[in-house]
Amino acid sequence: MSSPGHAPLAVLWRLRLNDDRIACRVYREGTTLQLCVESPSAVIVREPFELEPRALARARMLRANLERRGWSEDIIGTGPSKDDGAP
């Protein structure tokens, strides 16, 4: 799932657990950036984002926490997808 009419500026990571997939993407909303953690069907988390070390570290920490819980790197093209191959 993506913001209506917007392509992501960046995909920070993609993870999968069995058949479930999520991605962490950055979108531009007007003059601000938005960080979205989303599945193919829903936005799980959306918050303002700034390109600064603290915000990037927070995204890395979320990924590490999910990986400790069994999620793994999702390589594009390794399974079925509903949309553009992401998440």
Beta strands, then each sheet from edge to edge (+ up, - down):
strand 1: 10-17
strand 2: 20-29
strand 3: 32-38
strand 4: 43-49
strand 5: 72-73
sheet 1: 4+ 3- 2+ 1- 5+
end
